[in-house]
Amino acid sequence: MTDEQLLEELLQEEKELQFVSFSNETALRIGMEIIDRAKVEGKSITIDIRIGEQQVFHYACPGTSADNDAWTERKARIVDRFGRSSYYMEIELRAAGKTIADRYFLDPSRYAPFNGAFPIRVRRAGVIGSVVVSGLPGDQDHKLVTAVLRQVIDASAVQ
């Protein structure tokens, strides 16, 4: 798959994974589901969920460190700044052959355009926060977040 195809796929994913409403209880449900999956699969991750500037859920699995906390903060800033997943921004920058500093004049010690942060998008409201995972290789942080979001959104549509 080319970078352009992947960018289109990631945009489509953002359009699909939207909530009708979102609350602290929704954040708790998502966070706990991510933890459950990580435990079953033996993965050490840090999870961070924010609504606006408020951290409403945070958990660090055994085997993680303060570095993972810093990564979640830096990835969340990408969603806050651009309204896109950090994976989208990673691929967009890679396709352009640029760094975050080169293209947007942002400090890479504060902004991490690498997969794992996904916007919480509410219909008719836009982006209200982010779900972030840190600790897995490749694009696995992103895939874990989106799989759980899809599950939670699909379950709420049935109710």
OpenMM code with the backbone's topology and positions (N, CA, C; nanometers):
from openmm import Vec3, app, unit

residues = "MET THR ASP GLU GLN LEU LEU GLU GLU LEU LEU GLN GLU GLU LYS GLU LEU GLN PHE VAL SER PHE SER ASN GLU THR ALA LEU ARG ILE GLY MET GLU ILE ILE ASP ARG ALA LYS VAL GLU GLY LYS SER ILE THR ILE ASP ILE ARG ILE GLY GLU GLN GLN VAL PHE HIS TYR ALA CYS PRO GLY THR SER ALA ASP ASN ASP ALA TRP THR GLU ARG LYS ALA ARG ILE VAL ASP ARG PHE GLY ARG SER SER TYR TYR MET GLU ILE GLU LEU ARG ALA ALA GLY LYS THR ILE ALA ASP ARG TYR PHE LEU ASP PRO SER ARG TYR ALA PRO PHE ASN GLY ALA PHE PRO ILE ARG VAL ARG ARG ALA GLY VAL ILE GLY SER VAL VAL VAL SER GLY LEU PRO GLY ASP GLN ASP HIS LYS LEU VAL THR ALA VAL LEU ARG GLN VAL ILE ASP ALA SER ALA VAL GLN".split()
positions = [
    Vec3(0.0844, -0.1176, 0.0000),
    Vec3(0.0000, 0.0000, 0.0000),
    Vec3(0.0895, 0.1248, 0.0000),
    Vec3(0.0550, 0.2217, -0.0826),
    Vec3(0.1326, 0.3455, -0.0875),
    Vec3(0.0944, 0.4361, 0.0295),
    Vec3(0.1777, 0.5340, 0.0556),
    Vec3(0.1463, 0.6299, 0.1613),
    Vec3(0.0149, 0.7018, 0.1317),
    Vec3(-0.0085, 0.7364, 0.0067),
    Vec3(-0.1320, 0.8058, -0.0304),
    Vec3(-0.2542, 0.7182, -0.0034),
    Vec3(-0.2459, 0.5905, -0.0352),
    Vec3(-0.3561, 0.4978, -0.0084),
    Vec3(-0.3787, 0.4833, 0.1418),
    Vec3(-0.2698, 0.4741, 0.2171),
    Vec3(-0.2812, 0.4616, 0.3619),
    Vec3(-0.3432, 0.5876, 0.4217),
    Vec3(-0.3055, 0.7042, 0.3724),
    Vec3(-0.3650, 0.8296, 0.4216),
    Vec3(-0.5156, 0.8312, 0.3957),
    Vec3(-0.5581, 0.7874, 0.2793),
    Vec3(-0.7019, 0.7804, 0.2484),
    Vec3(-0.7730, 0.6825, 0.3426),
    Vec3(-0.7100, 0.5690, 0.3662),
    Vec3(-0.7672, 0.4687, 0.4574),
    Vec3(-0.7802, 0.5261, 0.5989),
    Vec3(-0.6782, 0.5985, 0.6435),
    Vec3(-0.6813, 0.6565, 0.7778),
    Vec3(-0.7878, 0.7658, 0.7890),
    Vec3(-0.8052, 0.8459, 0.6848),
    Vec3(-0.9122, 0.9476, 0.6851),
    Vec3(-1.0488, 0.8813, 0.6911),
    Vec3(-1.0668, 0.7742, 0.6148),
    Vec3(-1.1941, 0.7013, 0.6159),
    Vec3(-1.2218, 0.6436, 0.7549),
    Vec3(-1.1193, 0.5928, 0.8184),
    Vec3(-1.1331, 0.5380, 0.9528),
    Vec3(-1.1796, 0.6467, 1.0507),
    Vec3(-1.1235, 0.7666, 1.0381),
    Vec3(-1.1644, 0.8769, 1.1250),
    Vec3(-1.3102, 0.9161, 1.1009),
    Vec3(-1.3555, 0.9087, 0.9757),
    Vec3(-1.4958, 0.9389, 0.9449),
    Vec3(-1.5890, 0.8343, 1.0062),
    Vec3(-1.5470, 0.7092, 1.0020),
    Vec3(-1.6302, 0.5990, 1.0524),
    Vec3(-1.6361, 0.5951, 1.2045),
    Vec3(-1.5247, 0.6215, 1.2710),
    Vec3(-1.5169, 0.6041, 1.4162),
    Vec3(-1.5547, 0.7341, 1.4879),
    Vec3(-1.6848, 0.7629, 1.4828),
    Vec3(-1.7390, 0.8812, 1.5488),
    Vec3(-1.8464, 0.8379, 1.6482),
    Vec3(-1.8538, 0.9126, 1.7564),
    Vec3(-1.9508, 0.8848, 1.8614),
    Vec3(-2.0719, 0.9757, 1.8468),
    Vec3(-2.1861, 0.9270, 1.8934),
    Vec3(-2.3059, 1.0105, 1.9027),
    Vec3(-2.2922, 1.0998, 2.0254),
    Vec3(-2.2367, 1.0439, 2.1315),
    Vec3(-2.2067, 1.1195, 2.2535),
    Vec3(-2.0859, 1.0539, 2.3193),
    Vec3(-2.0216, 1.1276, 2.4091),
    Vec3(-1.9034, 1.0754, 2.4761),
    Vec3(-1.8977, 1.1346, 2.6154),
    Vec3(-1.8743, 1.0478, 2.7152),
    Vec3(-1.8690, 1.0916, 2.8552),
    Vec3(-1.7491, 1.0281, 2.9249),
    Vec3(-1.7310, 1.0641, 3.0497),
    Vec3(-1.6253, 1.0006, 3.1291),
    Vec3(-1.6508, 0.8508, 3.1407),
    Vec3(-1.7769, 0.8118, 3.1463),
    Vec3(-1.8108, 0.6689, 3.1517),
    Vec3(-1.7702, 0.5976, 3.0229),
    Vec3(-1.7865, 0.6651, 2.9095),
    Vec3(-1.7422, 0.6083, 2.7822),
    Vec3(-1.5907, 0.5897, 2.7847),
    Vec3(-1.5202, 0.6902, 2.8363),
    Vec3(-1.3742, 0.6822, 2.8475),
    Vec3(-1.3335, 0.5637, 2.9351),
    Vec3(-1.4022, 0.5458, 3.0459),
    Vec3(-1.3725, 0.4338, 3.1357),
    Vec3(-1.3927, 0.3006, 3.0642),
    Vec3(-1.5026, 0.2890, 2.9918),
    Vec3(-1.5317, 0.1652, 2.9193),
    Vec3(-1.4215, 0.1352, 2.8164),
    Vec3(-1.3822, 0.2368, 2.7417),
    Vec3(-1.2767, 0.2198, 2.6411),
    Vec3(-1.1447, 0.1829, 2.7093),
    Vec3(-1.1096, 0.2560, 2.8127),
    Vec3(-0.9849, 0.2291, 2.8830),
    Vec3(-0.9785, 0.0878, 2.9384),
    Vec3(-1.0868, 0.0440, 3.0008),
    Vec3(-1.0888, -0.0905, 3.0582),
    Vec3(-1.0821, -0.1982, 2.9500),
    Vec3(-1.1465, -0.1748, 2.8377),
    Vec3(-1.1410, -0.2709, 2.7273),
    Vec3(-0.9992, -0.2799, 2.6704),
    Vec3(-0.9314, -0.1675, 2.6591),
    Vec3(-0.7929, -0.1693, 2.6109),
    Vec3(-0.7046, -0.2456, 2.7100),
    Vec3(-0.7236, -0.2208, 2.8384),
    Vec3(-0.6464, -0.2938, 2.9410),
    Vec3(-0.6719, -0.4437, 2.9308),
    Vec3(-0.7984, -0.4825, 2.9213),
    Vec3(-0.8325, -0.6250, 2.9115),
    Vec3(-0.7633, -0.6899, 2.7923),
    Vec3(-0.7668, -0.6239, 2.6783),
    Vec3(-0.7012, -0.6797, 2.5590),
    Vec3(-0.5508, -0.6902, 2.5793),
    Vec3(-0.4919, -0.5878, 2.6375),
    Vec3(-0.3469, -0.5901, 2.6610),
    Vec3(-0.3088, -0.7056, 2.7532),
    Vec3(-0.3859, -0.7255, 2.8586),
    Vec3(-0.3558, -0.8348, 2.9518),
    Vec3(-0.3669, -0.9706, 2.8838),
    Vec3(-0.4742, -0.9917, 2.8082),
    Vec3(-0.4944, -1.1193, 2.7396),
    Vec3(-0.3797, -1.1465, 2.6425),
    Vec3(-0.3334, -1.0414, 2.5755),
    Vec3(-0.2284, -1.0568, 2.4753),
    Vec3(-0.0877, -1.0407, 2.5329),
    Vec3(-0.0773, -1.0180, 2.6653),
    Vec3(0.0521, -1.0060, 2.7306),
    Vec3(0.1318, -0.8840, 2.6867),
    Vec3(0.0627, -0.7729, 2.6627),
    Vec3(0.1281, -0.6509, 2.6148),
    Vec3(0.1393, -0.5489, 2.7271),
    Vec3(0.2518, -0.4800, 2.7312),
    Vec3(0.2742, -0.3734, 2.8288),
    Vec3(0.2545, -0.2395, 2.7591),
    Vec3(0.1494, -0.1697, 2.7984),
    Vec3(0.1171, -0.0422, 2.7347),
    Vec3(0.0755, 0.0604, 2.8400),
    Vec3(0.0767, 0.1842, 2.7988),
    Vec3(0.0191, 0.2921, 2.8773),
    Vec3(-0.0977, 0.3476, 2.7972),
    Vec3(-0.2091, 0.3724, 2.8655),
    Vec3(-0.3311, 0.4235, 2.8029),
    Vec3(-0.3620, 0.5587, 2.8638),
    Vec3(-0.3990, 0.6527, 2.7782),
    Vec3(-0.4341, 0.7860, 2.8233),
    Vec3(-0.5553, 0.8327, 2.7429),
    Vec3(-0.6592, 0.8771, 2.8122),
    Vec3(-0.7781, 0.9289, 2.7440),
    Vec3(-0.8051, 1.0676, 2.7988),
    Vec3(-0.8240, 1.1604, 2.7061),
    Vec3(-0.8467, 1.3006, 2.7426),
    Vec3(-0.9732, 1.3532, 2.6767),
    Vec3(-1.0445, 1.4339, 2.7519),
    Vec3(-1.1533, 1.5137, 2.6971),
    Vec3(-1.1082, 1.6582, 2.7147),
    Vec3(-1.0855, 1.7243, 2.6025),
    Vec3(-1.0253, 1.8569, 2.6099),
    Vec3(-0.8893, 1.8450, 2.6753),
    Vec3(-0.8638, 1.9301, 2.7715),
    Vec3(-0.7345, 1.9260, 2.8415),
    Vec3(-0.7367, 1.8366, 2.9648),
    Vec3(-0.8534, 1.7783, 2.9954),
    Vec3(-0.8642, 1.6957, 3.1160),
    Vec3(-0.8333, 1.5495, 3.0866),
    Vec3(-0.7416, 1.4947, 3.1643),
    Vec3(-0.7126, 1.3524, 3.1576),
    Vec3(-0.8220, 1.2810, 3.2363),
    Vec3(-0.9039, 1.2010, 3.1662),
    Vec3(-1.0156, 1.1333, 3.2328),
    Vec3(-0.9887, 0.9849, 3.2565),
    Vec3(-0.8802, 0.9326, 3.1955),
    Vec3(-0.8425, 0.7929, 3.2182),
    Vec3(-0.6933, 0.7804, 3.1908),
    Vec3(-0.6255, 0.7093, 3.2799),
    Vec3(-0.4833, 0.6806, 3.2589),
    Vec3(-0.4503, 0.5503, 3.3300),
    Vec3(-0.3788, 0.4637, 3.2617),
    Vec3(-0.3329, 0.3400, 3.3232),
    Vec3(-0.2012, 0.2988, 3.2589),
    Vec3(-0.1079, 0.2567, 3.3403),
    Vec3(0.0211, 0.2072, 3.2933),
    Vec3(0.0350, 0.0615, 3.3344),
    Vec3(0.0413, -0.0267, 3.2383),
    Vec3(0.0592, -0.1696, 3.2657),
    Vec3(0.1977, -0.1940, 3.3254),
    Vec3(0.2116, -0.3013, 3.4030),
    Vec3(0.3457, -0.3386, 3.4489),
    Vec3(0.4374, -0.3536, 3.3273),
    Vec3(0.5603, -0.3060, 3.3429),
    Vec3(0.6559, -0.3140, 3.2332),
    Vec3(0.6684, -0.1848, 3.1538),
    Vec3(0.5830, -0.0864, 3.1847),
    Vec3(0.5952, 0.0439, 3.1196),
    Vec3(0.6735, 0.1367, 3.2109),
    Vec3(0.7000, 0.2566, 3.1607),
    Vec3(0.7778, 0.3526, 3.2394),
    Vec3(0.7236, 0.4935, 3.2186),
    Vec3(0.7849, 0.5881, 3.2854),
    Vec3(0.7475, 0.7285, 3.2679),
    Vec3(0.7687, 0.7733, 3.1233),
    Vec3(0.8573, 0.7063, 3.0520),
    Vec3(0.8759, 0.7385, 2.9101),
    Vec3(0.7461, 0.7174, 2.8328),
    Vec3(0.6723, 0.6107, 2.8647),
    Vec3(0.5447, 0.5868, 2.7975),
    Vec3(0.4442, 0.6980, 2.8287),
    Vec3(0.4456, 0.7476, 2.9528),
    Vec3(0.3590, 0.8605, 2.9882),
    Vec3(0.3923, 0.9815, 2.9018),
    Vec3(0.5205, 1.0083, 2.8844),
    Vec3(0.5633, 1.1223, 2.8021),
    Vec3(0.5214, 1.1035, 2.6567),
    Vec3(0.5340, 0.9805, 2.6070),
    Vec3(0.4904, 0.9535, 2.4691),
    Vec3(0.3418, 0.9795, 2.4530),
    Vec3(0.2594, 0.9370, 2.5505),
    Vec3(0.1156, 0.9598, 2.5360),
    Vec3(0.0853, 1.1094, 2.5332),
    Vec3(0.1528, 1.1872, 2.6145),
    Vec3(0.1316, 1.3325, 2.6145),
    Vec3(0.1701, 1.3936, 2.4804),
    Vec3(0.2845, 1.3532, 2.4275),
    Vec3(0.3329, 1.4093, 2.3014),
    Vec3(0.2435, 1.3690, 2.1838),
    Vec3(0.1933, 1.2460, 2.1855),
    Vec3(0.1023, 1.2016, 2.0795),
    Vec3(-0.0330, 1.2726, 2.0906),
    Vec3(-0.0830, 1.2908, 2.2130),
    Vec3(-0.2109, 1.3600, 2.2329),
    Vec3(-0.2031, 1.5036, 2.1807),
    Vec3(-0.0895, 1.5668, 2.1948),
    Vec3(-0.0734, 1.7037, 2.1437),
    Vec3(-0.0906, 1.7093, 1.9920),
    Vec3(-0.0535, 1.6023, 1.9238),
    Vec3(-0.0727, 1.5965, 1.7786),
    Vec3(-0.2214, 1.6004, 1.7457),
    Vec3(-0.3004, 1.5191, 1.8148),
    Vec3(-0.4456, 1.5187, 1.7922),
    Vec3(-0.5039, 1.6560, 1.8252),
    Vec3(-0.4624, 1.7135, 1.9373),
    Vec3(-0.5122, 1.8457, 1.9765),
    Vec3(-0.4806, 1.9503, 1.8701),
    Vec3(-0.3619, 1.9462, 1.8178),
    Vec3(-0.3152, 2.0487, 1.7233),
    Vec3(-0.3768, 2.0339, 1.5843),
    Vec3(-0.3851, 1.9092, 1.5356),
    Vec3(-0.4240, 1.8860, 1.3968),
    Vec3(-0.5633, 1.8251, 1.3790),
    Vec3(-0.6223, 1.7715, 1.4859),
    Vec3(-0.7535, 1.7084, 1.4730),
    Vec3(-0.7494, 1.5797, 1.3930),
    Vec3(-0.6345, 1.5204, 1.3815),
    Vec3(-0.6125, 1.3964, 1.3073),
    Vec3(-0.5405, 1.2970, 1.3978),
    Vec3(-0.5451, 1.1704, 1.3595),
    Vec3(-0.4711, 1.0704, 1.4358),
    Vec3(-0.3215, 1.0969, 1.4205),
    Vec3(-0.2475, 1.0577, 1.5220),
    Vec3(-0.1023, 1.0741, 1.5150),
    Vec3(-0.0433, 0.9841, 1.4063),
    Vec3(-0.1097, 0.8742, 1.3757),
    Vec3(-0.0633, 0.7859, 1.2682),
    Vec3(-0.0803, 0.8560, 1.1333),
    Vec3(-0.1928, 0.9230, 1.1142),
    Vec3(-0.2126, 1.0002, 0.9915),
    Vec3(-0.0991, 1.1005, 0.9751),
    Vec3(-0.0677, 1.1727, 1.0821),
    Vec3(0.0372, 1.2741, 1.0742),
    Vec3(0.1743, 1.2101, 1.0502),
    Vec3(0.1972, 1.0928, 1.1069),
    Vec3(0.3234, 1.0204, 1.0820),
    Vec3(0.3383, 0.9905, 0.9333),
    Vec3(0.2329, 0.9392, 0.8721),
    Vec3(0.2389, 0.9020, 0.7304),
    Vec3(0.2441, 1.0268, 0.6422),
    Vec3(0.1697, 1.1300, 0.6780),
    Vec3(0.1697, 1.2552, 0.6009),
    Vec3(0.3100, 1.3155, 0.5978),
    Vec3(0.3762, 1.3153, 0.7119),
    Vec3(0.5128, 1.3679, 0.7187),
    Vec3(0.6108, 1.2784, 0.6423),
    Vec3(0.5951, 1.1490, 0.6565),
    Vec3(0.6824, 1.0556, 0.5840),
    Vec3(0.6673, 1.0753, 0.4327),
    Vec3(0.5435, 1.0883, 0.3861),
    Vec3(0.5187, 1.1078, 0.2424),
    Vec3(0.5814, 1.2377, 0.1928),
    Vec3(0.5826, 1.3393, 0.2776),
    Vec3(0.6400, 1.4688, 0.2408),
    Vec3(0.7926, 1.4720, 0.2593),
    Vec3(0.8464, 1.3697, 0.3259),
    Vec3(0.9898, 1.3677, 0.3534),
    Vec3(1.0312, 1.4763, 0.4512),
    Vec3(0.9423, 1.5059, 0.5449),
    Vec3(0.9656, 1.6144, 0.6404),
    Vec3(0.9536, 1.5627, 0.7835),
    Vec3(1.0091, 1.6401, 0.8764),
    Vec3(0.9875, 1.6155, 1.0188),
    Vec3(0.8834, 1.7143, 1.0682),
    Vec3(0.8359, 1.6943, 1.1882),
    Vec3(0.7388, 1.7863, 1.2484),
    Vec3(0.7991, 1.9264, 1.2621),
    Vec3(0.9282, 1.9321, 1.2890),
    Vec3(0.9961, 2.0616, 1.3020),
    Vec3(1.0100, 2.1297, 1.1658),
    Vec3(1.0465, 2.0513, 1.0640),
    Vec3(1.0633, 2.1083, 0.9297),
    Vec3(0.9326, 2.1635, 0.8738),
    Vec3(0.8279, 2.0855, 0.8842),
    Vec3(0.7013, 2.1206, 0.8168),
    Vec3(0.6149, 2.2170, 0.8962),
    Vec3(0.6091, 2.1978, 1.0284),
    Vec3(0.5161, 2.2772, 1.1094),
    Vec3(0.5847, 2.3620, 1.2164),
    Vec3(0.7172, 2.3583, 1.2217),
    Vec3(0.7942, 2.4374, 1.3183),
    Vec3(0.7564, 2.4043, 1.4624),
    Vec3(0.7263, 2.2759, 1.4868),
    Vec3(0.6896, 2.2297, 1.6208),
    Vec3(0.8055, 2.1527, 1.6833),
    Vec3(0.8203, 2.1671, 1.8124),
    Vec3(0.9266, 2.1038, 1.8885),
    Vec3(0.8983, 1.9537, 1.9033),
    Vec3(0.9842, 1.8673, 1.8481),
    Vec3(0.9606, 1.7230, 1.8589),
    Vec3(0.9684, 1.6692, 2.0017),
    Vec3(1.0222, 1.7470, 2.0950),
    Vec3(1.0204, 1.7021, 2.2338),
    Vec3(0.8817, 1.7226, 2.2962),
    Vec3(0.7946, 1.7969, 2.2278),
    Vec3(0.6583, 1.8214, 2.2761),
    Vec3(0.5519, 1.7570, 2.1873),
    Vec3(0.5848, 1.7275, 2.0621),
    Vec3(0.4902, 1.6717, 1.9650),
    Vec3(0.5485, 1.5468, 1.9022),
    Vec3(0.4754, 1.4356, 1.9128),
    Vec3(0.5224, 1.3078, 1.8580),
    Vec3(0.4259, 1.2589, 1.7497),
    Vec3(0.4610, 1.2810, 1.6225),
    Vec3(0.3747, 1.2347, 1.5143),
    Vec3(0.4002, 1.0875, 1.4815),
    Vec3(0.3675, 1.0030, 1.5763),
    Vec3(0.3845, 0.8588, 1.5596),
    Vec3(0.2560, 0.7907, 1.6055),
    Vec3(0.2248, 0.6779, 1.5468),
    Vec3(0.0948, 0.6142, 1.5685),
    Vec3(0.0637, 0.5909, 1.7158),
    Vec3(-0.0665, 0.5912, 1.7461),
    Vec3(-0.1103, 0.5590, 1.8817),
    Vec3(-0.2107, 0.6549, 1.9413),
    Vec3(-0.2268, 0.7751, 1.8838),
    Vec3(-0.3263, 0.8708, 1.9349),
    Vec3(-0.4364, 0.8859, 1.8309),
    Vec3(-0.5594, 0.8730, 1.8754),
    Vec3(-0.6737, 0.8804, 1.7841),
    Vec3(-0.7727, 0.9821, 1.8374),
    Vec3(-0.8276, 1.0658, 1.7486),
    Vec3(-0.9220, 1.1675, 1.7954),
    Vec3(-1.0555, 1.1075, 1.8397),
    Vec3(-1.1071, 1.1605, 1.9496),
    Vec3(-1.2444, 1.1300, 1.9901),
    Vec3(-1.3302, 1.2325, 1.9175),
    Vec3(-1.4055, 1.1849, 1.8208),
    Vec3(-1.4872, 1.2714, 1.7377),
    Vec3(-1.6341, 1.2425, 1.7683),
    Vec3(-1.7075, 1.3470, 1.8023),
    Vec3(-1.8503, 1.3345, 1.8315),
    Vec3(-1.9267, 1.4027, 1.7183),
    Vec3(-2.0254, 1.3314, 1.6655),
    Vec3(-2.1061, 1.3872, 1.5562),
    Vec3(-2.1648, 1.5221, 1.5973),
    Vec3(-2.1578, 1.6163, 1.5068),
    Vec3(-2.2096, 1.7524, 1.5257),
    Vec3(-2.1315, 1.8328, 1.6297),
    Vec3(-2.0215, 1.7783, 1.6810),
    Vec3(-1.9396, 1.8526, 1.7780),
    Vec3(-1.7934, 1.8589, 1.7350),
    Vec3(-1.7474, 1.7594, 1.6588),
    Vec3(-1.6077, 1.7557, 1.6157),
    Vec3(-1.5191, 1.6828, 1.7148),
    Vec3(-1.3913, 1.7133, 1.7108),
    Vec3(-1.2928, 1.6470, 1.7963),
    Vec3(-1.3009, 1.7072, 1.9364),
    Vec3(-1.3222, 1.6202, 2.0351),
    Vec3(-1.3336, 1.6663, 2.1742),
    Vec3(-1.2219, 1.6142, 2.2633),
    Vec3(-1.1379, 1.5257, 2.2097),
    Vec3(-1.0317, 1.4680, 2.2917),
    Vec3(-0.9558, 1.3616, 2.2158),
    Vec3(-0.8897, 1.2733, 2.2914),
    Vec3(-0.8081, 1.1693, 2.2280),
    Vec3(-0.7995, 1.0445, 2.3144),
    Vec3(-0.7785, 0.9329, 2.2461),
    Vec3(-0.7459, 0.8049, 2.3095),
    Vec3(-0.6052, 0.7723, 2.2625),
    Vec3(-0.5150, 0.7469, 2.3574),
    Vec3(-0.3742, 0.7280, 2.3225),
    Vec3(-0.3208, 0.6003, 2.3875),
    Vec3(-0.2430, 0.5263, 2.3094),
    Vec3(-0.1728, 0.4082, 2.3608),
    Vec3(-0.0259, 0.4214, 2.3232),
    Vec3(0.0614, 0.3818, 2.4146),
    Vec3(0.2052, 0.3804, 2.3896),
    Vec3(0.2629, 0.2496, 2.4405),
    Vec3(0.3544, 0.1924, 2.3629),
    Vec3(0.4270, 0.0751, 2.4113),
    Vec3(0.4420, -0.0378, 2.3126),
    Vec3(0.3679, -0.0336, 2.2015),
    Vec3(0.3723, -0.1444, 2.1058),
    Vec3(0.4546, -0.1070, 1.9824),
    Vec3(0.5101, -0.2065, 1.9143),
    Vec3(0.5910, -0.1774, 1.7956),
    Vec3(0.5062, -0.1488, 1.6715),
    Vec3(0.5699, -0.0874, 1.5724),
    Vec3(0.5049, -0.0636, 1.4440),
    Vec3(0.3771, 0.0166, 1.4594),
    Vec3(0.2731, -0.0255, 1.3887),
    Vec3(0.1446, 0.0451, 1.3933),
    Vec3(0.0466, -0.0184, 1.4929),
    Vec3(0.0981, -0.0984, 1.5847),
    Vec3(0.0110, -0.1746, 1.6745),
    Vec3(-0.0611, -0.0889, 1.7785),
    Vec3(-0.0015, 0.0230, 1.8225),
    Vec3(-0.0724, 0.1130, 1.9140),
    Vec3(-0.2007, 0.1613, 1.8463),
    Vec3(-0.1874, 0.2071, 1.7225),
    Vec3(-0.3025, 0.2580, 1.6466),
    Vec3(-0.4089, 0.1493, 1.6286),
    Vec3(-0.3656, 0.0319, 1.5894),
    Vec3(-0.4605, -0.0767, 1.5633),
    Vec3(-0.5357, -0.1180, 1.6894),
    Vec3(-0.4691, -0.1173, 1.8038),
    Vec3(-0.5360, -0.1510, 1.9294),
    Vec3(-0.6432, -0.0467, 1.9619),
    Vec3(-0.6079, 0.0804, 1.9516),
    Vec3(-0.7041, 0.1876, 1.9808),
    Vec3(-0.8242, 0.1783, 1.8881),
    Vec3(-0.8008, 0.1683, 1.7582),
    Vec3(-0.9132, 0.1700, 1.6641),
    Vec3(-1.0005, 0.0449, 1.6754),
    Vec3(-0.9409, -0.0686, 1.7065),
    Vec3(-1.0210, -0.1908, 1.7242),
    Vec3(-1.1177, -0.1749, 1.8416),
    Vec3(-1.0697, -0.1187, 1.9514),
    Vec3(-1.1563, -0.0998, 2.0683),
    Vec3(-1.2610, 0.0084, 2.0412),
    Vec3(-1.2215, 0.1171, 1.9779),
    Vec3(-1.3204, 0.2209, 1.9458),
    Vec3(-1.4306, 0.1649, 1.8569),
    Vec3(-1.3930, 0.0865, 1.7571),
    Vec3(-1.4932, 0.0261, 1.6673),
    Vec3(-1.5888, -0.0633, 1.7478),
    Vec3(-1.5342, -0.1413, 1.8391),
    Vec3(-1.6154, -0.2306, 1.9201),
    Vec3(-1.7138, -0.1515, 2.0069),
    Vec3(-1.6664, -0.0474, 2.0720),
    Vec3(-1.7513, 0.0324, 2.1608),
    Vec3(-1.8581, 0.1074, 2.0811),
    Vec3(-1.8204, 0.1658, 1.9697),
    Vec3(-1.9173, 0.2383, 1.8856),
    Vec3(-2.0222, 0.1434, 1.8314),
    Vec3(-1.9788, 0.0266, 1.7815),
    Vec3(-2.0735, -0.0719, 1.7294),
    Vec3(-2.1696, -0.1203, 1.8362),
    Vec3(-2.1195, -0.1420, 1.9577),
    Vec3(-2.2050, -0.1890, 2.0679),
    Vec3(-2.3063, -0.0823, 2.1074),
    Vec3(-2.2654, 0.0442, 2.1050),
    Vec3(-2.3595, 0.1506, 2.1436),
    Vec3(-2.4656, 0.1718, 2.0363),
    Vec3(-2.4356, 0.1392, 1.9111),
    Vec3(-2.5333, 0.1526, 1.8029),
    Vec3(-2.6430, 0.0482, 1.8155),
    Vec3(-2.6089, -0.0655, 1.8754),
    Vec3(-2.7050, -0.1754, 1.8909),
    Vec3(-2.8028, -0.1465, 2.0035),
    Vec3(-2.7567, -0.0722, 2.1052),
    Vec3(-2.8413, -0.0469, 2.2231),
    Vec3(-2.9537, 0.0476, 2.1940),
] * unit.nanometer
topology = app.Topology()
chain = topology.addChain("A")
for resn in residues:
    res = topology.addResidue(resn, chain)
    for name in ("N", "CA", "C"):
        topology.addAtom(name, app.Element.getBySymbol(name[0]), res)
